[in-house]
Amino acid sequence: MIEINNIAKNFGTVQAVRAVSFTAEDGMITTLLGANGSGKSTTLRAVAGLLKPTKGTVTVDGIDVTQNPLAAQARLGVFPDQFGLYTRLTTREHIGYFAELQGLRGTERDKAVEEVTRLLHMEDILDRRTEGFSQGQRMKVALAGAIVHRPKNIVLDEPTRGLDVMSIRLLREILLGLKAEGHCVLLSSHVMAEVEVLSDHVVMVAEGVVCADGSPKSLVEASKQPNLEEAFVALTNAAISTGKTERNVA
């Protein structure tokens, strides 16, 4: 479980995040929904321990990310927005490298590589160099590196960006499978179709502020709009126009 409690983040005079609070539960997919520049990526970087909030706290399974970042990061799998594969390495070598970064060695490392290979159905590319891989294959390798240590919590920043239709479908299946296994999945997106298909819990963010959160259905009902896209527009515009810092929807 990931808990964000009233975090803010300033970059000099720029306030990227003003007031963000929510909880991402185990066995659920929680999505940060917002326009570009709304504070989604900054929030996720704070969760991953890549930057320190100006105020507020982030905990991963009860571990404060700022106070004990290595322990928190050991319970996180972070899927990068740029895959950054080394073309001279095989898939097995890539995954093994990330396993070792998480402290796995020898037999334990090899077992972890085999398990994530089976989970993501990567047997056919395990001993191939990644040079020339399709986007879907590259995505699998990057995701395998993020979850090889079997973290309970998985964080993805706009994971479908740049993927083709088949790769997007594959990633959706993988994320739904991880959810079914009881993992906490936290991602960001501004693609409404993706959010509606995947999300159990949606956190709407505008100008660095949470303006509404709840299930897709509850947000549509509360906004009295016909669909999630119209609900997002109505709720975020209302929050911006009134200057309201946070509003929750059950």
Steps between C-alpha positions, in 0.01 A plus 500: 500500500619850415384798706554861395422755770468866395821517300621814323807555286660828399770550239621846588203729449306236305253297707463175308290328768291695749284254694483131410360234732369154415550131574575231241378168639630148447309300240388815319612716210512866599541758224609862523299677232597846388612719215868547416661715767240418765752345740456129425863419420632707790272311737616162368865603525441585864346155550805339336739697720650682203423839653420624849167675558517857625241395757283199577581129514498194277498150650534165326365213710540727802860599419566873466666553161692809613629355825582152371517515120690174439255294705205664325653457155556130568120469523446692176528410134535812286426467129694767309346721235810441284602136481875569463609148408858407422491344155806279558337326797252214484166511675634262766800726560280807532266343752788346694666841524192658655459201732853556628426869556229379740747279685421166336800277432580157365220243516255751646563736208468226240173377653359854498593542132328173410186591695456843339571344160210260545275775638551721194525211248847599385656159446541559126716812548684411821836431340475746212681832494254786527625672184216503247228420754148624431344758731297225667810290562691801633211580730503144637873515574468836679202380703678177589791703636259704711323202659769228508535541879124442536410839653155536646466847347547596135521860373463592132516850352284517186595141413326480162669810358665411169366144490305357209150354537614140553760602759239704687266200509782280628593746774137524611482121534821498705382775734163333553685178578718674759190654655340155521807378689442769762757756392452873548521658154534878476522669162448835335315573177307761308342244263135458601445164329801355680384637834148362464619153402765458769410707804330402823587837655556827314670805653434813294778760520495857371767765554674287762185439703272199548156622400309169517555130550297184491402222262436599136130432551473707819680794340264500204198481729624772736572738212162429333683457169451230233853355509840519672647753257218746562520429872871581500444830318215600731669406826840647420353823362284536811801452728711750307228765482420480872862465613402193699808301599356154543168329455433130543228288345414173674 
